[in-house]
């Protein structure tokens, strides 16, 4: 039902704001609403900027955990090293090429890649949010109504993508799209 806290739960998971939530697991929360501060970016610039924001937020959280005596400092340091390495890779040629490939896979045209996010329809914004999650290579993928606004070809792509993860990534999905859920949930 609506209003029972599904989105709230996903947000808290994304923030790691739940007791004993695994700090060593990369978590991405995909929702159709792209943060307002990123709306004026071009589609092409979104992935690196979103990556930097996501990783910087995680870095700050991990550094805070290092100050707490009850934290598992070894796990925190291990995850912090991964975050710092990923921050370094984002604007390298391989990272830029991979971001372009992800956008191509989601059928963004060259013209769309140069357009402002604010000019995109809801379906294309959801595709862009999914592109960020794909680029991030997450351990835990949180999808909140991922088929909303998507055209059939994008829903098909998403179904195949989720099924392709085959246990590499834990996927938590909130959706009212029963056929989608029946196809992807194991």
Order of alpha helices (4+ residues) and beta strands (2+ residues): alpha-beta-alpha-alpha-alpha-alpha-alpha-beta-alpha-beta-alpha
